[in-house]
């Protein structure tokens, strides 16, 4: 019998608990977002060699990170994962290969690992308690929960998602997986209720489906970003459409939902609707309760974020835009660092946001407990309040944000990871942690040790250095 960490479940529970308990039920439509004033930022190095990252289209991501774990595709086309175990591996054992033989072209990870082949097949491994693998699994994993463990279906070997048309892009966020097909439609499998999707028959007791179902109301989709409670899609006309929970204005509709004490329950917006005022978007990303979009109009580049802003994950002051001054219900323009290179891609997760630039530099902001982002945080909020450069990095070609750690691909194809890990070596390498604290989540009645690891190369995993195209 396999043994499985609870880290991914803890994050999901915390995300939902915050969504239910943090917001007033009053609907408030603030004035349209105004461009934010410039603030002081980290200096920009001009000595770095240029790494050109075209912005005309996206090549398949070769690295993906989620809460506590990361997966990457090697030069040989195999998927290796480390950190949070997918099924029967102990935590922090270092990179391990998914057992299926064959080539992968894209990988997506967040509690579940899915890979897409050049032929458009999708194979998934890990948790299967909501059918998020897209197939029946025969293994059972013991979840080491407090006060007592329990068991869930799982698979340590990738299973092929059945009934899915040919896929060109994939996205994962526990407890569901999704794909964009060749006809630019979106199909999902796993939990459906959290995003307000109708559950196709037959459904299990948790309103889940192992069979992929087409998401209604979406067409001409070229990019998809998932969180546990909401989702956003980028259409080929440059507009952004979001649906699901709107507790903090993360749908960008000009208002927020949910009572402050949670008495009215979550409000799920089942129909995708356009985010107000956004056109010409080329890339999107979502965190636990916020979203960001990169816009190009002619030669003018703009970055917008909206949703929750309790740790400045929007990168701008949103005072007066929400009743509690910690969110923006419409896109707020984020000031980019003067003199920085053009943004090539976004990396958004949980309560932090990052931008990868054409010269290979990386800028991040938002939650920065014990400086896990690699930037000196503000002592007032344990956060970075505006885009600031991650220093002492070689030029990067891809970045994956796991919400508590970051992994990036260098121009040589090496992978560097840094940030928070539950156990030593959880980021793929044995090293001495820069800082460790014990955290005692109240619902679990126990403690875990969280450590901050410095940026170190993950041994034995080399990726084809490939630019991330919006």
N, C-alpha and C positions, 0 to 999 in steps of 0.2 A: 504494500500500500504506500502510495506517495505521501509526502509531507509538503505542506505549502505555507508560505508566509502570509500574514494578514495585511501586509503593508498597503496593498492596493485597495483592500476593502476599507481600511481605516480612512484613507483619503476620501473615498467616495462618501462614506458616512459623514465625515466632517464637512464636505462640500454641501451635501443636502441639508445638514443641520443648520449651516450658516444661511442657506437660501431660505429656510423656513422661519428663521428667527430674527432676521435683521432689517426688515423693511416695513414702513407704514403702508396701510392699504389705500391711502389717499393717492389719487392719480394727479400728477402735476406735470403740466407741459411747460418746460422752461423756454426762454427765448433761444433762437438759433445760436449754435456754437460759434464763438468768435475766435479768430486766430489767437493763440496764446503768446504772451510776451516771452522774449528770449530770456534764458537764465544762464548762470555760469555752468560750464561743463568742463569735462576733462580735456586736456590738450590733445591734439591730433598729431600723430607722428607722420612726418612727411618723408621719412627715410625708407619706409617699407616698399618692397617691390610690388608693382601693380599686378593684380590677379583679376583679369577681366571676367565679369559675370554677366553675360548677355541677359536682357530682360524680355526678349521676344516670346519665349516659350519655356516650359519647365522640363528638364530631364528628370527621369524617375529618381526620387530620393534614395540614397544608398545607406542612410542612417536614420534611425527614429528612436526617440526616447519617451518614456512615460514615467509615472511615479515609481521611483526606486529601481528602474531598469532601462536597458538600452539594447537595441539590436542593430546589426549592420550587415551589409552584403559585401563579401570579400571580392578580391579580383577574380577569383575562380567562380563567382556566382553563387556561393553558399551563404546561408544566413547563420551568423553567430550572435548569441545573446549573453548578457551578463547582468548581475545585480539581482533584481527581484526574480525568483524562479518561476518558470512557466508551469511546471507540474511537479516532477519528481526529483528536482535538483535542490540541494541545500543552498541557502542564501550565501552570496559572496564567494562562489567557487571560481570566478573568472570566466572568460569567454568559453562558451560551449556551442557546438554546432547542432542545429536542428537536424534530426536524423534522416529526413527525406533526401534522397539523391536527386540531382537535377539542378537546373539553373534558375535563379530568381533575378528579376529585373527591378523590383521595388519591394521595400519592407515598410510595415507600419506596426508600431508597438504602443500599447498602453494597457498593461494587465493581460492582454492577449497579443500574440504575435501573428501577423498575417504577411504572407509573401505573394507577390504576383509574378507569374512566369512571363516570358516573352510571348507566349501563345495566348495570354489573357486569362489563364486559370488562376484561381486564388486558393491558397492552402493556409490553414490556421492551426495554431497549437496553443495550449494553456488552459485557462478556466473555460468551463462549458456549462456553468450553472444556469445560464439564461439562453443557451443555444447559440452563443456568439461565435462558435467554431463553424457553424453552418453545416454540421453533420453530427450524427450520433457518435458518442465516445464510449469506450468500454472501461476506461480507467476511473478510479475514485481517489480523490485527494483529501487528506485530512488537513483542515484549516485549524491552525493552532490559535484559536480564539480564547479569550478570557470571558467568563470564568470556566468554560468548558469547550473543547474542540468540537467541530462538526465536519461532515463530509460533503463534498460536492463532486459532480462529474468533471472530468478533465481529460486531457490527452497530452502526453509528452512528445508525441510524434505529430507532424502536421497532417491534418485531414483536409481533403479537397472539398470546397464548398460546392454542393450540388445544386443544379437548377439555376445557376447564375450565368447570364449572358456574358460574352467576352468583355473582360474588364480592361480599362486603360488607366485607372487610378484607384487607390484604396485609402481608407481611413479607419482608425480604430479608437474607441474610447469606451472603456468598461462601463456597462455590460453589453455593448453592441459593436458590430462591424459593418462597414458600408463600402460600396464600390461605385464608381462611375463607369458606365458601359460605353461601348463604341457609338451608340446612338445618343450619347450625352444625357442619359437618364440616370437616376440614383436608385440603387437597390441596397437594402439593409437587412440584417438578420440579427437575432438576439432580442434583447429587451426592447419593447416598442412603446410602452406606456410612458416612460420617462421623457420621451420627446413628443408625446401626443400622437404617435402614429396609430392608425387602426391596426389591430392585430389580426392577421389572416388566419383562417382555419387550417389545420387544427392548432389551437393555442394551449399552452400549459398553464398551470396555476399562477405562474408569475407573469402571465400575459407576454410570453416570449414565443419566438418562432425560429426553428432551425432552418427553415426554408427562406431564401431571399425573397423579399417583397419589394415592389416598386413604390417609392415614396411619391404620393400624388402631389400635384401642384408644382412640380419642378421639371424643367426642360432646359436643354442647351447649357448644361452645367459643365464647367471645366475644372473646378476646384471645390473641395469639400473640407470643412473643418468641424470637428466634433468635440464637445465637452460632455460630461456625464448628464447634464440637464438641458442643453440646448445645442443647436447646430446652425451653421451658416454655409451657404453655397454661393460661389462666384459664377455668374453666367457669362456666356461669351460676348455679351454686349457691355460688359464691365460693370454691371449692377450686382449688388449683394442682397441676398434674401436669407432671412433668419426665421427660426421657429423654435418652439419649446418653452422653457421657463423664462420669465421676464422679471424676476425678483428684483434685479438691480438695473433694469433698463438695458440689459445685454442684447435685446432684439433691435434696439435702435429705433423704436417706434414713437418716441416722444413722451413716454410715460413708463412707470414701473408698477408691478403688482405685488401682492402678498401683504398680509398684515404684519405689523412689527412683532407680535407675539405668536404668529403662526396660526391664529385661531381660524382664519378663513381657508387655510390649506393652500397648496401650490396651485397656481393658475397656469395651465398649459395651452399655448397657442398652437393648435395643430396645423394650421395653414401657413405655409411660408409666405412672408410679406417682405417687400423691399425696404431696406434700410434707407431712411429719408436722407435725401441730399447727396447721395454718393453715386458717382458715375466715373468711368475711366479707371476702374480698379483693376490691378493686375495681380494682386496677391492678398490673401486673407489669413488670419490666425485667430484662434480662440483660446481663452483660459477657462478657469473654473466659472467665472461670472463676468468676464469681459471679452471684448473682441477688438481687433485692429484690422485696418485695411490700408494698403499702399496704392496710391492713386497717381496716374500719369495723365496729364492733359497737355498734349503737345510736348514741349520740353520742360514743363513745370511738374515737379514732383511734390506730393504732399502725403503726409501720414496722418491718419485719423484713428482714434480709439474711443470706445464707449463702453458703458456698463459700470461695474463696481470699481471703486477707486480708493479703498480703505488703506492701501499701502502704496499708493501712487503708481499702480500698474498701468494707468492711462498716460503717465508721463507728463501730466499737466495739472494745475490746480483747478478743481471743479467746484470750488466754494460757490454756493448760491444756485447751483444747477439741480440739486436734489434737496429734499427736505432735511436729510441728515448730512448734507455736504460731503458725501463720500461716493458719489456716482455721477455719471452723465448719461442721460436718456437719449441723447442724440450724438452723432459723431463730433468729437472735440479734436481740433487740430493739434498735433503734437509738434513742438518746435524741434527741428533737427539741428544737430551741432553745426554751427557756422564753419565752413571750410571742409566738412567731411565729404567723402566721396558719395556718389549716388547709391541709394539703397537698392540692393539686388533681391533681398528676400526677408521675410519675417519669420521669427521663431517665438511663438507665444504659447504659454502654458500656465495653468493654475493661477498664480498671482504675480507673474512677471512677464515682461515683454522684451524682445531683442530684435535688432536689425543687423543683417549681414550686408556689408557694403562692397562695392566693386573692387576696391583695393585690398580686400581680404580682411578688413578691420571689423570688429564686433562691438556694438553698443547695446547696453541693457539698462533696464530700470524696473522698479517695483520691489517686491519682497526680497530682502537680502539679509536674512538671519545669519549672524556671525560672518557676514561678508561672503556668503557662498557663491554669489555671482562673480566674485573676483574683483569687486569694486568696494571701496570704503563706504559703508552705509551711514545714513544719518542716525545718530544716537537717539533721536526723538521717536522715530518710527521703525527702526531696523529695516529701512528701505532706502532705495535710491530714487530720488524724487523726479529726475528727468534723465533723458538719454545720456549715458556716460560710457566712455570707452573702457573695454576690458583690456588692460595693459599686459605687456610681456607675453604677447601671443605672436606666433608666426602668421603669415597670411593664411586665411582660412577659405575653403571653397564650399563647405556645407556646415550647418549648425543644427543640432537637435536640442530642444528645450524639454526637459523632463519634469519641470515644475519644482524640483528640488536639486537638480543637477543639470549640467550642460555637457554635451559632447560635440566635438567639432572635427572635421576632416581637414588636414593640412594640404598644401599644394603637392606634397610628396605622397599623399594617400594614407598617412598615419592618422590615428584617432587619439585625440586628447580629451580627457574627461576631468571634470572638477565639480565640487559642490557637496551636497549632503548625502550621507549614506548611513543606513541603520547599523551596519557592522563593518569592521575593517575589511577592505578589499571589495566592498560592494560596487565600486565603480569600475571593476575589471582589472585592478592591479593591487598587489600588496604594498602598502605604504604606511608611513606613520601619519596619523591624522593631525591636522593643524589645531583642531579644537573638538572636544567632545562634551556633550551635555546629556543628562538623563531627563527624559520627558515622560510624564505619567498621565496618559489620556484617561479622563474620568470614566467614560463608558466601559473601559477595559479593566480598570482597577489594577493596573500594573504599570511597569516602567519599561521603556526602551532607551537604548543609548544611541544618540544621533551624533555623528561625527562629520566634520567638514574636511574634505580631502583637497589638497592643492592640485593644480593641473598637472597631469602626468600622462604619458603615452601608454595606451592599452597595448600590452604585448601580444604579438602573434596575429593581429588582425590588421590587414592592409586593404584599403579601399581604393578603387580607381578614382583618382582625383577628378571630380566632375562638378561643374558649376551647377548651382541651384537656380534654375530659370523660373521666373514668375509665370 
